[in-house]
């Protein structure tokens, strides 16, 4: 139960930090509107490039903890079925 509470608090903090750090998006939108087609494509590719590493780390941790949870669940289930 403590794990669920801790994860809930962590999730709320991460969502709050994400909202606070996303305030610069208005500036990016205004600049991209003035750049032109080729520069806007380059800006979009740069954003994707910068987002790749944090997203891959998040996906990697999610897969690791999901598999770990499934292994623990499989170790417990055979004893419950007796």
ROLO-682199 format. One record per atom (N, C-alpha, C): residue number from 1; residue in one letter; chain; x, y, z. Coordinates in Angstrom, 2 decimals. Example, Ala and Ser with C-alpha at 12.3 -4.5 7.8 and 13.67 -1.06 7.14 Angstrom:
residues 2
[r 1,"A","A",[13.19,-5.69,7.80]]
[r 1,"A","A",[12.30,-4.50,7.80]]
[r 1,"A","A",[13.20,-3.30,7.80]]
[r 2,"S","A",[12.85,-2.25,7.08]]
[r 2,"S","A",[13.67,-1.06,7.14]]
[r 2,"S","A",[12.90,0.03,7.87]]
This chain:
residues 82
[r 1,"X","A",[0.82,-1.19,0.00]]
[r 1,"X","A",[0.00,0.00,0.00]]
[r 1,"X","A",[0.87,1.25,0.00]]
[r 2,"X","A",[2.01,1.18,0.69]]
[r 2,"X","A",[2.91,2.32,0.73]]
[r 2,"X","A",[3.50,2.58,-0.65]]
[r 3,"X","A",[3.73,1.50,-1.42]]
[r 3,"X","A",[4.28,1.66,-2.76]]
[r 3,"X","A",[3.30,2.42,-3.65]]
[r 4,"X","A",[2.03,2.10,-3.54]]
[r 4,"X","A",[1.02,2.76,-4.36]]
[r 4,"X","A",[0.92,4.24,-4.00]]
[r 5,"X","A",[0.97,4.54,-2.72]]
[r 5,"X","A",[0.92,5.94,-2.29]]
[r 5,"X","A",[2.15,6.70,-2.76]]
[r 6,"X","A",[3.31,6.09,-2.65]]
[r 6,"X","A",[4.54,6.73,-3.10]]
[r 6,"X","A",[4.53,6.96,-4.60]]
[r 7,"X","A",[4.09,5.97,-5.35]]
[r 7,"X","A",[4.01,6.13,-6.80]]
[r 7,"X","A",[2.99,7.19,-7.20]]
[r 8,"X","A",[1.89,7.28,-6.48]]
[r 8,"X","A",[0.89,8.30,-6.76]]
[r 8,"X","A",[1.44,9.69,-6.53]]
[r 9,"X","A",[2.14,9.87,-5.42]]
[r 9,"X","A",[2.74,11.17,-5.13]]
[r 9,"X","A",[3.79,11.52,-6.19]]
[r 10,"X","A",[4.60,10.55,-6.57]]
[r 10,"X","A",[5.62,10.78,-7.59]]
[r 10,"X","A",[4.98,11.15,-8.93]]
[r 11,"X","A",[3.91,10.49,-9.28]]
[r 11,"X","A",[3.21,10.80,-10.53]]
[r 11,"X","A",[2.65,12.22,-10.52]]
[r 12,"X","A",[2.06,12.63,-9.41]]
[r 12,"X","A",[1.51,13.98,-9.30]]
[r 12,"X","A",[2.63,15.02,-9.42]]
[r 13,"X","A",[3.77,14.76,-8.79]]
[r 13,"X","A",[4.89,15.69,-8.88]]
[r 13,"X","A",[5.44,15.78,-10.30]]
[r 14,"X","A",[5.55,14.64,-10.97]]
[r 14,"X","A",[6.06,14.66,-12.33]]
[r 14,"X","A",[5.12,15.38,-13.28]]
[r 15,"X","A",[3.82,15.18,-13.12]]
[r 15,"X","A",[2.86,15.87,-13.97]]
[r 15,"X","A",[2.92,17.37,-13.70]]
[r 16,"X","A",[3.04,17.76,-12.46]]
[r 16,"X","A",[3.14,19.17,-12.10]]
[r 16,"X","A",[4.40,19.81,-12.67]]
[r 17,"X","A",[5.52,19.10,-12.61]]
[r 17,"X","A",[6.76,19.63,-13.16]]
[r 17,"X","A",[6.67,19.75,-14.68]]
[r 18,"X","A",[6.01,18.81,-15.31]]
[r 18,"X","A",[5.84,18.85,-16.76]]
[r 18,"X","A",[5.04,20.08,-17.17]]
[r 19,"X","A",[3.98,20.37,-16.42]]
[r 19,"X","A",[3.16,21.55,-16.71]]
[r 19,"X","A",[3.97,22.83,-16.53]]
[r 20,"X","A",[4.78,22.88,-15.50]]
[r 20,"X","A",[5.56,24.08,-15.23]]
[r 20,"X","A",[6.64,24.29,-16.28]]
[r 21,"X","A",[7.22,23.23,-16.81]]
[r 21,"X","A",[8.29,23.37,-17.79]]
[r 21,"X","A",[7.78,23.56,-19.21]]
[r 22,"X","A",[6.50,23.35,-19.45]]
[r 22,"X","A",[5.94,23.46,-20.80]]
[r 22,"X","A",[5.51,24.88,-21.14]]
[r 23,"X","A",[5.83,25.85,-20.33]]
[r 23,"X","A",[5.38,27.21,-20.57]]
[r 23,"X","A",[6.12,27.88,-21.73]]
[r 24,"X","A",[7.23,27.34,-22.15]]
[r 24,"X","A",[7.96,27.92,-23.26]]
[r 24,"X","A",[7.41,27.54,-24.62]]
[r 25,"X","A",[6.41,26.71,-24.68]]
[r 25,"X","A",[5.85,26.25,-25.94]]
[r 25,"X","A",[5.24,27.38,-26.76]]
[r 26,"X","A",[4.72,28.40,-26.11]]
[r 26,"X","A",[4.14,29.53,-26.83]]
[r 26,"X","A",[5.22,30.24,-27.62]]
[r 27,"X","A",[6.39,30.39,-27.04]]
[r 27,"X","A",[7.50,31.03,-27.74]]
[r 27,"X","A",[7.92,30.21,-28.95]]
[r 28,"X","A",[8.02,28.91,-28.79]]
[r 28,"X","A",[8.39,28.04,-29.90]]
[r 28,"X","A",[7.37,28.13,-31.03]]
[r 29,"X","A",[6.10,28.17,-30.69]]
[r 29,"X","A",[5.04,28.24,-31.69]]
[r 29,"X","A",[5.13,29.55,-32.47]]
[r 30,"X","A",[5.35,30.65,-31.78]]
[r 30,"X","A",[5.46,31.95,-32.46]]
[r 30,"X","A",[6.68,32.01,-33.37]]
[r 31,"X","A",[7.79,31.49,-32.90]]
[r 31,"X","A",[9.01,31.49,-33.71]]
[r 31,"X","A",[8.84,30.59,-34.92]]
[r 32,"X","A",[8.26,29.41,-34.74]]
[r 32,"X","A",[8.07,28.47,-35.84]]
[r 32,"X","A",[7.12,29.04,-36.89]]
[r 33,"X","A",[6.15,29.82,-36.48]]
[r 33,"X","A",[5.21,30.41,-37.44]]
[r 33,"X","A",[5.91,31.44,-38.31]]
[r 34,"X","A",[6.95,32.08,-37.82]]
[r 34,"X","A",[7.66,33.10,-38.57]]
[r 34,"X","A",[8.82,32.56,-39.40]]
[r 35,"X","A",[9.24,31.32,-39.17]]
[r 35,"X","A",[10.44,30.78,-39.81]]
[r 35,"X","A",[10.24,30.42,-41.27]]
[r 36,"X","A",[9.17,29.81,-41.59]]
[r 36,"X","A",[8.98,29.28,-42.94]]
[r 36,"X","A",[8.94,27.77,-42.89]]
[r 37,"X","A",[8.63,27.16,-44.03]]
[r 37,"X","A",[8.40,25.71,-44.10]]
[r 37,"X","A",[9.65,24.90,-43.78]]
[r 38,"X","A",[10.79,25.20,-44.41]]
[r 38,"X","A",[12.00,24.39,-44.21]]
[r 38,"X","A",[12.52,24.49,-42.79]]
[r 39,"X","A",[12.52,25.67,-42.23]]
[r 39,"X","A",[13.00,25.85,-40.86]]
[r 39,"X","A",[12.07,25.20,-39.84]]
[r 40,"X","A",[10.76,25.24,-40.14]]
[r 40,"X","A",[9.80,24.60,-39.23]]
[r 40,"X","A",[9.99,23.09,-39.22]]
[r 41,"X","A",[10.30,22.52,-40.37]]
[r 41,"X","A",[10.56,21.07,-40.44]]
[r 41,"X","A",[11.81,20.74,-39.62]]
[r 42,"X","A",[12.85,21.57,-39.75]]
[r 42,"X","A",[14.07,21.37,-38.96]]
[r 42,"X","A",[13.81,21.49,-37.47]]
[r 43,"X","A",[12.97,22.45,-37.09]]
[r 43,"X","A",[12.62,22.62,-35.67]]
[r 43,"X","A",[11.87,21.38,-35.15]]
[r 44,"X","A",[10.96,20.86,-35.93]]
[r 44,"X","A",[10.22,19.66,-35.52]]
[r 44,"X","A",[11.15,18.46,-35.38]]
[r 45,"X","A",[12.08,18.30,-36.30]]
[r 45,"X","A",[13.05,17.19,-36.20]]
[r 45,"X","A",[13.94,17.35,-34.96]]
[r 46,"X","A",[14.31,18.59,-34.64]]
[r 46,"X","A",[15.11,18.84,-33.44]]
[r 46,"X","A",[14.36,18.49,-32.16]]
[r 47,"X","A",[13.07,18.81,-32.13]]
[r 47,"X","A",[12.25,18.48,-30.97]]
[r 47,"X","A",[12.15,16.97,-30.81]]
[r 48,"X","A",[11.95,16.26,-31.91]]
[r 48,"X","A",[11.87,14.80,-31.86]]
[r 48,"X","A",[13.21,14.22,-31.40]]
[r 49,"X","A",[14.30,14.77,-31.90]]
[r 49,"X","A",[15.64,14.31,-31.52]]
[r 49,"X","A",[15.86,14.48,-30.02]]
[r 50,"X","A",[15.48,15.63,-29.48]]
[r 50,"X","A",[15.67,15.88,-28.06]]
[r 50,"X","A",[14.73,15.04,-27.18]]
[r 51,"X","A",[13.58,14.69,-27.69]]
[r 51,"X","A",[12.61,13.91,-26.91]]
[r 51,"X","A",[12.91,12.42,-26.95]]
[r 52,"X","A",[13.75,11.97,-27.88]]
[r 52,"X","A",[13.98,10.54,-28.05]]
[r 52,"X","A",[14.60,9.88,-26.81]]
[r 53,"X","A",[15.63,10.47,-26.25]]
[r 53,"X","A",[16.32,9.83,-25.12]]
[r 53,"X","A",[15.45,9.75,-23.87]]
[r 54,"X","A",[14.78,10.81,-23.42]]
[r 54,"X","A",[13.93,10.66,-22.24]]
[r 54,"X","A",[12.79,9.67,-22.46]]
[r 55,"X","A",[12.22,9.66,-23.66]]
[r 55,"X","A",[11.15,8.71,-23.92]]
[r 55,"X","A",[11.66,7.27,-23.94]]
[r 56,"X","A",[12.83,7.04,-24.52]]
[r 56,"X","A",[13.37,5.68,-24.54]]
[r 56,"X","A",[13.73,5.20,-23.14]]
[r 57,"X","A",[14.23,6.09,-22.29]]
[r 57,"X","A",[14.54,5.72,-20.91]]
[r 57,"X","A",[13.25,5.37,-20.16]]
[r 58,"X","A",[12.22,6.17,-20.35]]
[r 58,"X","A",[10.93,5.92,-19.70]]
[r 58,"X","A",[10.34,4.59,-20.15]]
[r 59,"X","A",[10.38,4.33,-21.44]]
[r 59,"X","A",[9.86,3.06,-21.97]]
[r 59,"X","A",[10.68,1.89,-21.44]]
[r 60,"X","A",[11.99,2.05,-21.39]]
[r 60,"X","A",[12.86,0.98,-20.87]]
[r 60,"X","A",[12.56,0.65,-19.42]]
[r 61,"X","A",[12.43,1.67,-18.57]]
[r 61,"X","A",[12.08,1.43,-17.17]]
[r 61,"X","A",[10.70,0.79,-17.04]]
[r 62,"X","A",[9.76,1.23,-17.85]]
[r 62,"X","A",[8.41,0.66,-17.79]]
[r 62,"X","A",[8.42,-0.82,-18.15]]
[r 63,"X","A",[9.14,-1.18,-19.19]]
[r 63,"X","A",[9.22,-2.58,-19.59]]
[r 63,"X","A",[9.92,-3.40,-18.51]]
[r 64,"X","A",[11.00,-2.86,-17.94]]
[r 64,"X","A",[11.72,-3.58,-16.90]]
[r 64,"X","A",[10.84,-3.86,-15.69]]
[r 65,"X","A",[10.14,-2.83,-15.20]]
[r 65,"X","A",[9.31,-3.02,-14.02]]
[r 65,"X","A",[8.08,-3.88,-14.32]]
[r 66,"X","A",[7.55,-3.81,-15.53]]
[r 66,"X","A",[6.42,-4.66,-15.90]]
[r 66,"X","A",[6.85,-6.13,-15.90]]
[r 67,"X","A",[7.99,-6.41,-16.51]]
[r 67,"X","A",[8.48,-7.80,-16.54]]
[r 67,"X","A",[8.81,-8.29,-15.13]]
[r 68,"X","A",[9.40,-7.43,-14.33]]
[r 68,"X","A",[9.73,-7.81,-12.95]]
[r 68,"X","A",[8.46,-8.12,-12.17]]
[r 69,"X","A",[7.43,-7.31,-12.34]]
[r 69,"X","A",[6.15,-7.53,-11.67]]
[r 69,"X","A",[5.52,-8.84,-12.14]]
[r 70,"X","A",[5.61,-9.12,-13.43]]
[r 70,"X","A",[5.04,-10.36,-13.95]]
[r 70,"X","A",[5.78,-11.58,-13.41]]
[r 71,"X","A",[7.10,-11.49,-13.28]]
[r 71,"X","A",[7.87,-12.61,-12.73]]
[r 71,"X","A",[7.51,-12.85,-11.26]]
[r 72,"X","A",[7.37,-11.79,-10.49]]
[r 72,"X","A",[6.97,-11.94,-9.09]]
[r 72,"X","A",[5.56,-12.50,-8.99]]
[r 73,"X","A",[4.70,-12.08,-9.87]]
[r 73,"X","A",[3.32,-12.57,-9.88]]
[r 73,"X","A",[3.28,-14.06,-10.23]]
[r 74,"X","A",[4.11,-14.49,-11.17]]
[r 74,"X","A",[4.15,-15.90,-11.56]]
[r 74,"X","A",[4.74,-16.77,-10.46]]
[r 75,"X","A",[5.63,-16.23,-9.66]]
[r 75,"X","A",[6.20,-17.00,-8.56]]
[r 75,"X","A",[5.19,-17.19,-7.43]]
[r 76,"X","A",[4.29,-16.25,-7.25]]
[r 76,"X","A",[3.31,-16.32,-6.17]]
[r 76,"X","A",[2.10,-17.15,-6.56]]
[r 77,"X","A",[1.65,-17.09,-7.81]]
[r 77,"X","A",[0.42,-17.75,-8.25]]
[r 77,"X","A",[0.39,-19.27,-8.05]]
[r 78,"X","A",[1.45,-20.04,-8.36]]
[r 78,"X","A",[1.36,-21.48,-8.18]]
[r 78,"X","A",[1.06,-21.91,-6.73]]
[r 79,"X","A",[1.50,-21.17,-5.76]]
[r 79,"X","A",[1.23,-21.51,-4.37]]
[r 79,"X","A",[-0.23,-21.24,-4.01]]
[r 80,"X","A",[-0.81,-20.24,-4.61]]
[r 80,"X","A",[-2.21,-19.89,-4.33]]
[r 80,"X","A",[-3.18,-20.91,-4.91]]
[r 81,"X","A",[-2.79,-21.59,-5.98]]
[r 81,"X","A",[-3.72,-22.52,-6.63]]
[r 81,"X","A",[-3.84,-23.86,-5.89]]
[r 82,"X","A",[-2.97,-24.13,-4.91]]
[r 82,"X","A",[-3.05,-25.40,-4.18]]
[r 82,"X","A",[-4.16,-25.39,-3.22]]
